[in-house]
Amino acid sequence: MKREFIDGAKVIKLSKRGLYGNVDFKSEMKVVKIEYIAICQYENDDDYYLFACDANFNVLGDSVYDNYENAKKAAKINYEADLY
């Protein structure tokens, strides 16, 4: 699926849809599947953001990296995600 923006940030790379883990929202008593991993960048920001998203591209978790290569490595290590 082609996606241009997530959470207001431009999508640089996006995984195929898959199962990359779960997020357990204990206060809401629900578990949400992580179905997409994306590397994104906000306008006027040099950092790269690694987003873990649900099926509707809602961000469930994120981490920040100072360069693209480190974000891509983290996607592979943390989620076993190949980004296209």
N, C-alpha and C positions, 0 to 999 in steps of 0.2 A: 504494500500500500504506500502510495506517495503521500508524504506529509511535509508541508513547508515550514510550519511553526508548531511548537509545543510550549505552552506556558509563556507565550510571548517571545520565545527564543527561536532563532533560525535553526532548522534541522540541518546538520552537517552530514551525519551518517545515521542510518536506522537499521535495526535488525529485522529479520523476517519475524513474523508472528510465531511465537513459541511459548514454552513454559520455562521461565527463567527464575522461578522461585515464588514465594508467597509473602505477603505482609499480613501480620496478625494484628488486627485492631481490637485489642482486648476490651477497651471501654465500650466499643460498639458491638462486641461479641460477633465479629465477622472476620473472615479471611479473604483477601483479595489476591488473585493471581497476577504476577508480573508477566505480561505478554509481549512487551516491546522494550528494547533498550535503545536509547538514542544519545548521540553526542550532539549537543546544541551550543549555540553561542548567542548571547544577547548583543544587541546593537551597542556600539561604543564600549564594549567590554572585551578585554584580551583573553579572559579565562574561557575554558571549555567546561561545559556541564554535562555530566553523565546522568541521564534520567532513566529511572526504572518506572515504566508506565503500565497501566491496566489496558484492557482491550479498547477503551475509548480515549486513550492517550492522556488520561489524568496522571499526573506525576505522583508516584507513591513514595519515592525516595530520590535523592540526588546527592552528588558529590562534585567537587570543583577541582579542576586541574589547570596548571599553568600552561600546558601545551596539548595539542591534539594527540600526539603519540602516547603520552601518559594516560589520557582518557581512554584511548583505544585499548591499551594494555590492560587497564582496569576492567573494561567491559569483558575482555576475554578471561581474565583471572577470576573476577567476582561472579560473573554470570555465564561464563562459557559461551558468550555471544559473539558471533561473526557479524560485522557491520558492513553494509553495502552502500 
